[in-house]
Amino acid sequence: MTASVPASPAGDSAPGVILVGVDIGQPHFDATLEELAQLAQSAGYRVCDRVVCRRRAPDAALYVGSGKADEIAALAAAHGATEVLFDQSLSPAQQRNLERYLNMPVNDRVLLILDIFAQRARSHEGKLQVELARLRYLSTRLVRRWSHLERQTGGIGLRGGPGETQIELDRRMIAQAIQRTRERLERVKRQRRTQRRQRERRGTFTLSLVGYTNAGKSTLFNALVKARAYAADQLFATLDTTTRQMYLGEAGCNVSLSDTVGFIRDLPHTLVEAFAATLQEARDADVLLHVVDAANPQHPEQIEDVQRVLHEIGASDVSQVLVFNKIDALPPERRPRLHRDLTELEGRQVTRVFVSAQTGEGLDVLRAVLADAVREHLAIPDGDAGGPQFGTIRMPSNDPRFHP
């Protein structure tokens, strides 16, 4: 079936793309392709149309089969689209076959995310991490696309077959580039380790913001530390880790707060590996502030996706505070009565706080929760033996007044 698509906010001069999603029984299939459309628009594309189909299994050659490929080609011709984007990962052979069949570039969700990261990276470290992920991705895409450039060996009277092929040259050059980039990233990791050791010697309590992309992490970061980190209503608005000192008057001490890169469904493994230096901030934190877009109806699935990445980077055991952000965007009947309660996350009871980083609502409660965490971690008396400690609740989690 073909889904109708609203006008794209990208300009008419932007390259047009056809979005394709194939339901092969995924637990959280995006039937509207809305997130893929947001990714495409963030990368500067103009969404022309969307194609959604269902298959028992991907076609080995074209992923969607020849009939659906003909439909995609007809839609691209009708809309003047110049590229096709798949919501699922394509094998190198499938990508090559589709490009030959459709006679236009075909890319998948992984490359789209890599393109956005390449556009948004600003720091030297961020650029290195994106470059490493891009090179690793390209190293799997060398599927005999340059056979016409093979160097032939042999002379007069000799039959001689293909000598060193272009694909072998490219593979060796990419391997060398990967090695150089890894070495440069290792120097960055050593610098980060030195900075972390200095914070540990000073006994600084560390907090890291994590969460699904566009959940409002950077806006919350700015609200807490009065910083001017770039924040925008778009996917992956910021990639570079920013760390600032924050004075918690409630605990009478300074803490370190880091804003990290956002996560997303099917985050490319190459990016997770490449951003190891950045994601180390989350793994070494004393407490993770897991920021959730409370106004997004898909936020339960987004929480699961973030938890999956945290497991992958070895940060699943770090204490968490769930920060449900953007409550100002909720309708009145869904607004929480209280700003703090306790909820279950992967079999553990964690504190949940409801805030609006945009308006400042609930930030005083969040600071109080963080102060409780600092006092518990550093064994600082709070001056009130009956005062709330980190992890206690003021409203039972089964309270019928609010169910996000």
C-alpha positions as CSV (number, residue, x, y, z in Angstrom):
1,M,0.0,0.0,0.0
2,T,1.0,3.6,-0.5
3,A,0.6,6.1,2.3
4,S,-0.3,9.6,1.6
5,V,2.2,12.2,2.7
6,P,1.7,15.8,3.9
7,A,3.8,18.5,2.5
8,S,7.4,18.4,3.6
9,P,8.8,21.4,5.5
10,A,11.9,21.1,3.4
11,G,12.1,23.5,0.5
12,D,11.1,22.6,-3.0
13,S,14.7,22.8,-4.1
14,A,15.7,20.0,-1.7
15,P,16.3,16.6,-3.3
16,G,13.1,14.5,-3.3
17,V,13.0,11.1,-1.8
18,I,10.6,8.1,-1.6
19,L,10.4,6.5,1.9
20,V,9.9,2.7,2.0
21,G,9.0,0.6,5.0
22,V,8.7,-3.2,5.0
23,D,6.8,-4.9,7.8
24,I,8.4,-8.4,8.3
25,G,6.9,-8.8,11.8
26,Q,9.0,-6.3,13.8
27,P,7.6,-5.7,17.3
28,H,7.6,-1.9,16.8
29,F,7.1,-1.3,13.1
30,D,6.5,2.3,12.2
31,A,3.6,2.0,9.8
32,T,3.5,5.8,9.2
33,L,7.2,6.1,8.6
34,E,7.0,9.3,10.6
35,E,10.4,9.0,12.3
36,L,12.1,8.2,9.0
37,A,10.4,11.3,7.5
38,Q,11.8,13.4,10.4
39,L,15.2,11.9,9.8
40,A,15.0,12.6,6.1
41,Q,13.9,16.2,6.7
42,S,16.7,16.7,9.3
43,A,19.2,15.5,6.6
44,G,17.8,18.1,4.1
45,Y,15.6,15.9,2.0
46,R,12.1,16.6,0.7
47,V,9.7,13.7,1.3
48,C,7.7,13.0,-1.8
49,D,5.8,9.9,-0.9
50,R,5.8,6.9,1.4
51,V,5.4,3.2,0.5
52,V,4.6,0.6,3.2
53,C,4.3,-3.1,2.5
54,R,4.2,-6.4,4.4
55,R,6.3,-9.5,3.7
56,R,6.9,-12.7,5.4
57,A,10.6,-12.3,4.8
58,P,12.8,-9.9,2.8
59,D,13.4,-10.7,-0.8
60,A,16.9,-11.9,-1.1
61,A,17.7,-9.7,-4.2
62,L,15.6,-6.6,-3.9
63,Y,14.3,-6.8,-0.3
64,V,10.8,-5.7,-1.5
65,G,10.3,-7.9,-4.6
66,S,10.2,-6.8,-8.2
67,G,6.5,-5.8,-8.2
68,K,6.9,-3.4,-5.3
69,A,10.2,-2.1,-6.8
70,D,8.2,-1.3,-10.0
71,E,5.7,0.7,-7.9
72,I,8.5,2.6,-6.2
73,A,10.1,3.4,-9.6
74,A,6.7,4.7,-10.9
75,L,6.2,6.9,-7.8
76,A,9.7,8.3,-8.1
77,A,9.1,9.2,-11.7
78,A,5.8,10.8,-10.9
79,H,7.1,13.0,-8.1
80,G,10.5,13.7,-9.5
81,A,12.3,12.0,-6.6
82,T,16.0,11.4,-7.0
83,E,16.6,8.9,-4.2
84,V,14.9,6.1,-2.2
85,L,15.3,5.7,1.6
86,F,14.5,2.4,3.3
87,D,13.5,2.3,7.0
88,Q,15.2,-1.1,7.4
89,S,18.9,-2.0,6.9
90,L,19.8,-3.2,3.5
91,S,22.5,-5.7,2.7
92,P,25.2,-4.5,0.4
93,A,23.9,-6.8,-2.4
94,Q,20.3,-5.6,-1.9
95,Q,21.4,-2.0,-2.1
96,R,23.4,-2.6,-5.3
97,N,20.6,-4.6,-6.9
98,L,18.0,-1.9,-6.1
99,E,20.1,0.9,-7.5
100,R,20.6,-1.0,-10.7
101,Y,16.8,-1.9,-10.9
102,L,15.6,1.6,-10.0
103,N,18.4,3.5,-11.7
104,M,18.8,5.9,-8.8
105,P,20.6,6.0,-5.4
106,V,19.1,3.7,-2.7
107,N,20.1,4.1,0.9
108,D,18.8,2.9,4.3
109,R,18.2,4.2,7.8
110,V,21.8,3.5,8.9
111,L,23.4,5.7,6.2
112,L,20.7,8.4,6.8
113,I,21.7,8.6,10.5
114,L,25.3,8.7,9.5
115,D,24.7,11.6,7.1
116,I,22.9,13.6,9.9
117,F,25.7,12.9,12.3
118,A,28.3,14.1,9.7
119,Q,26.3,17.3,9.2
120,R,25.9,18.0,12.9
121,A,29.3,17.1,14.4
122,R,31.1,20.3,15.5
123,S,33.9,19.3,17.8
124,H,37.1,17.5,16.7
125,E,36.1,14.5,18.7
126,G,32.6,14.4,17.2
127,K,34.0,14.6,13.7
128,L,36.4,11.8,14.3
129,Q,33.7,9.5,15.7
130,V,31.4,10.1,12.8
131,E,34.2,9.6,10.3
132,L,35.1,6.3,11.9
133,A,31.5,5.1,11.8
134,R,31.2,6.2,8.2
135,L,34.4,4.4,7.1
136,R,33.2,1.2,8.9
137,Y,29.9,1.4,7.1
138,L,31.5,2.0,3.7
139,S,33.9,-1.0,4.2
140,T,30.8,-3.3,4.0
141,R,29.4,-1.6,0.9
142,L,32.3,-2.6,-1.5
143,V,30.3,-5.1,-3.5
144,R,32.1,-5.1,-6.9
145,R,30.8,-1.7,-8.0
146,W,34.1,-0.8,-9.7
147,S,34.8,-4.0,-11.7
148,H,35.2,-1.8,-14.8
149,L,38.4,-0.3,-13.3
150,E,40.2,-3.6,-12.7
151,R,43.9,-3.6,-13.5
152,Q,44.7,-6.3,-16.0
153,T,48.0,-8.2,-15.9
154,G,49.8,-10.3,-18.5
155,G,51.5,-9.3,-21.7
156,I,51.8,-10.4,-25.3
157,G,51.0,-14.0,-25.7
158,L,49.9,-14.3,-22.1
159,R,46.3,-14.8,-21.0
160,G,46.6,-13.2,-17.6
161,G,43.4,-12.5,-15.6
162,P,42.4,-9.6,-13.4
163,G,45.2,-8.2,-11.3
164,E,44.7,-5.9,-8.4
165,T,41.1,-4.8,-8.6
166,Q,39.7,-1.4,-7.7
167,I,37.7,-3.0,-4.9
168,E,40.9,-4.3,-3.3
169,L,42.5,-0.8,-3.6
170,D,39.4,0.8,-2.0
171,R,39.3,-1.8,0.8
172,R,42.9,-1.3,1.6
173,M,42.6,2.6,1.6
174,I,39.5,2.4,3.9
175,A,41.3,0.0,6.3
176,Q,44.2,2.4,6.5
177,A,41.9,5.4,7.1
178,I,40.1,3.4,9.8
179,Q,43.4,2.7,11.5
180,R,44.4,6.3,11.4
181,T,41.1,7.5,12.8
182,R,41.2,4.9,15.5
183,E,44.6,6.1,16.7
184,R,43.4,9.7,16.8
185,L,40.3,8.7,18.7
186,E,42.4,6.8,21.2
187,R,44.3,10.0,22.0
188,V,40.9,11.7,22.7
189,K,39.9,8.8,24.9
190,R,43.1,9.2,26.9
191,Q,42.4,12.9,27.4
192,R,38.8,12.1,28.6
193,R,40.2,9.4,31.0
194,T,42.5,12.1,32.5
195,Q,39.6,14.5,32.9
196,R,37.5,11.8,34.6
197,R,40.4,10.9,37.0
198,Q,40.7,14.6,37.9
199,R,37.0,14.7,38.7
200,E,37.3,11.5,40.7
201,R,40.2,12.9,42.8
202,R,38.1,16.0,43.5
203,G,35.2,13.7,44.6
204,T,32.8,15.4,42.1
205,F,29.4,13.8,41.8
206,T,28.7,13.2,38.1
207,L,25.3,13.3,36.3
208,S,24.7,12.4,32.6
209,L,21.7,13.2,30.6
210,V,20.6,10.3,28.3
211,G,17.5,9.7,26.4
212,Y,15.8,9.4,23.0
213,T,16.7,12.0,20.5
214,N,14.5,15.1,20.6
215,A,13.4,14.4,24.1
216,G,14.6,17.8,25.3
217,K,18.0,16.9,26.9
218,S,19.8,20.0,25.7
219,T,16.9,22.3,26.7
220,L,16.9,20.7,30.2
221,F,20.7,21.0,30.3
222,N,20.5,24.7,29.6
223,A,17.7,25.2,32.2
224,L,19.7,23.4,34.9
225,V,23.2,25.0,34.4
226,K,22.2,28.2,32.6
227,A,24.3,27.2,29.6
228,R,23.8,28.1,25.9
229,A,24.1,24.7,24.3
230,Y,22.4,24.5,21.0
231,A,18.8,23.1,21.3
232,A,16.2,22.7,18.5
233,D,13.1,20.8,17.8
234,Q,14.7,18.3,15.5
235,L,16.4,14.9,15.6
236,F,20.0,14.9,16.7
237,A,20.2,18.6,17.1
238,T,23.4,18.2,19.1
239,L,26.0,15.4,19.0
240,D,29.0,16.7,21.0
241,T,29.1,16.1,24.7
242,T,29.0,19.2,26.9
243,T,30.0,19.1,30.6
244,R,29.3,21.9,33.0
245,Q,29.5,22.4,36.8
246,M,26.2,22.9,38.5
247,Y,25.8,24.1,42.1
248,L,23.2,22.3,44.0
249,G,22.2,24.6,46.9
250,E,19.9,21.9,48.3
251,A,23.0,19.7,48.9
252,G,25.5,22.5,49.3
253,C,28.0,21.2,46.7
254,N,28.9,21.3,43.0
255,V,28.1,18.4,40.7
256,S,29.2,17.7,37.1
257,L,26.4,17.5,34.5
258,S,27.0,16.1,31.0
259,D,24.7,16.3,28.0
260,T,25.3,13.3,25.7
261,V,24.2,12.3,22.2
262,G,20.6,11.2,21.8
263,F,19.7,7.6,21.1
264,I,17.2,6.3,18.5
265,R,15.6,3.0,17.4
266,D,18.1,0.8,15.5
267,L,21.0,3.1,16.3
268,P,23.8,1.8,14.0
269,H,26.2,-0.4,15.9
270,T,29.1,1.4,14.1
271,L,28.0,4.6,15.7
272,V,27.7,3.0,19.1
273,E,31.3,1.7,18.8
274,A,32.6,5.0,17.3
275,F,31.0,7.1,20.0
276,A,32.5,5.0,22.8
277,A,34.5,7.9,24.1
278,T,31.4,10.1,24.3
279,L,29.2,7.4,25.8
280,Q,31.8,6.6,28.4
281,E,30.4,9.7,30.2
282,A,27.2,7.8,30.7
283,R,28.9,4.6,31.8
284,D,31.0,6.4,34.4
285,A,28.2,8.6,35.8
286,D,27.0,8.3,39.4
287,V,23.4,8.9,38.2
288,L,21.8,9.0,34.7
289,L,19.0,11.4,34.1
290,H,16.9,9.5,31.6
291,V,14.9,12.2,29.8
292,V,11.6,11.1,28.2
293,D,9.3,13.0,25.9
294,A,6.1,12.7,28.0
295,A,4.0,14.2,25.1
296,N,5.1,11.5,22.6
297,P,2.7,8.6,22.5
298,Q,5.5,6.3,21.6
299,H,7.5,7.1,24.7
300,P,7.2,3.5,26.2
301,E,9.0,2.1,23.2
302,Q,11.5,4.9,23.2
303,I,12.4,4.1,26.8
304,E,13.0,0.5,25.8
305,D,15.2,1.6,22.9
306,V,17.3,3.8,25.3
307,Q,17.6,0.9,27.8
308,R,18.8,-1.4,25.0
309,V,21.6,1.0,24.1
310,L,22.5,1.5,27.8
311,H,22.9,-2.3,28.0
312,E,25.0,-2.3,24.9
313,I,27.5,0.3,26.3
314,G,27.6,-1.3,29.8
315,A,25.7,1.5,31.6
316,S,22.6,-0.5,32.5
317,D,23.6,-0.8,36.2
318,V,24.0,2.9,36.7
319,S,21.3,4.5,38.9
320,Q,18.7,6.3,36.9
321,V,16.1,9.0,37.5
322,L,13.3,9.1,34.9
323,V,12.7,12.7,33.9
324,F,9.4,13.0,32.0
325,N,9.9,16.2,30.1
326,K,7.5,18.4,28.0
327,I,4.5,18.1,30.4
328,D,3.5,21.6,29.2
329,A,2.6,19.9,25.9
330,L,0.2,17.4,27.6
331,P,-3.6,18.0,27.5
332,P,-5.0,19.1,30.9
333,E,-6.5,15.6,31.6
334,R,-3.1,14.0,31.3
335,R,-1.1,16.5,33.4
336,P,0.4,14.9,36.6
337,R,-1.1,16.0,39.9
338,L,2.3,15.7,41.6
339,H,5.8,16.1,40.2
340,R,7.5,13.1,41.8
341,D,6.7,9.4,42.2
342,L,8.3,6.0,41.9
343,T,7.9,3.6,38.9
344,E,9.3,0.3,37.8
345,L,12.1,0.1,35.2
346,E,13.4,-3.3,34.2
347,G,12.4,-4.8,37.6
348,R,13.9,-1.9,39.6
349,Q,12.1,0.9,41.4
350,V,13.3,4.3,40.2
351,T,12.4,7.8,40.9
352,R,10.3,9.6,38.3
353,V,10.0,13.3,38.0
354,F,7.7,15.3,35.7
355,V,9.1,18.6,34.4
356,S,8.9,21.1,31.6
357,A,12.4,22.3,30.7
358,Q,10.8,25.0,28.5
359,T,8.7,26.6,31.3
360,G,10.7,25.5,34.3
361,E,7.8,23.7,35.9
362,G,9.0,20.9,38.2
363,L,12.7,21.8,38.0
364,D,12.8,22.6,41.7
365,V,11.5,19.0,42.4
366,L,14.2,17.6,40.1
367,R,16.9,19.5,41.9
368,A,15.6,18.2,45.2
369,V,15.8,14.6,43.9
370,L,19.3,15.2,42.7
371,A,20.3,16.6,46.1
372,D,18.9,13.5,47.8
373,A,21.0,11.4,45.4
374,V,24.2,13.4,46.2
375,R,23.6,13.2,50.0
376,E,23.0,9.5,49.8
377,H,26.1,8.9,47.6
378,L,28.4,11.2,49.6
379,A,26.8,10.5,53.0
380,I,26.0,14.2,53.6
381,P,23.3,14.7,56.3
382,D,20.3,16.6,55.0
383,G,19.6,18.2,58.4
384,D,16.3,16.4,58.7
385,A,16.2,12.9,59.9
386,G,12.7,12.5,58.5
387,G,13.5,14.1,55.2
388,P,13.0,12.2,51.9
389,Q,16.0,10.2,50.7
390,F,16.8,9.2,47.1
391,G,14.4,6.6,45.9
392,T,11.5,7.3,48.3
393,I,8.2,8.4,47.0
394,R,5.5,10.9,47.8
395,M,2.8,9.3,45.6
396,P,2.3,5.6,45.0
397,S,3.1,4.5,41.5
398,N,-0.4,3.0,41.1
399,D,-2.0,6.3,41.8
400,P,-5.0,6.6,39.4
401,R,-4.5,10.3,39.0
402,F,-1.8,9.9,36.4
403,H,-0.8,7.1,34.1
404,P,1.6,8.2,31.4
